[in-house]
Amino acid sequence: MDGMPNRVRVTESRARDHVENIHIREGDDLAVGHRNQQFPEFVWAAGEDGHHGWVPEQFIAMTGEREGTALRDYDASQLTVSKTEELEVLETMGSWVRCRNDKRVEGWVPDKILEPADS
């Protein structure tokens, strides 16, 4: 979705994919694996606590062939959403949008199920 508005409406209900997600802090050492074929801006990474998941490549400074350092805090949690729900847009990364719902819960939502909310 080009030119992401400040608020969006969900067009299709969707439950989050994972319960345990990678959470990293700026400066964390990461083990870095393969690139996501569907979402090439993401790479598989494991944090110092052993949790692993998809992390935007631009959030990692590579320090070796399979090692890197987190350039910023990142939480890969997805948001469970309901059709017609309106969300606040916080940031976009490729075809994923980090949103906040009216209960102040934040998480990532695929842009293919979002449309601009009416003003």
C-alpha positions, 0 to 999 in steps of 0.5 A: 500500500503506497503512501500509507495513511495514519489510520487504516481499516482491516478488510479481512480478519486475521489471527497472528501467526506465532505466539513466541516471537523474536524481540531484540534490543539495539546492540544485541548479537544475532545469528543470521540465517536465510532470506525470506523468499516471500518477503525478501526484506526479512532474514531469519535471525536468532537473538541472544535469548534463543528466540528466533524469527524474521527480522528486517535486514536493514535492522542488522549490521552484519559483523560476519558471514552469519553474525550481526548486531541489532541496529535498533529495537525490534519486536516481531509480534503480529496483531490479531485483527478483525474485519472493519477494525480501525488501526493507527499506523506506526511504521511500514516495512515492505508489505507489513505495517506495524499498527496499534489498535484501540486497546493500545496493543501493537503488532505487525499486519500484512498490508494486503488486508488494510485499506485507508480508513475514512476521514 
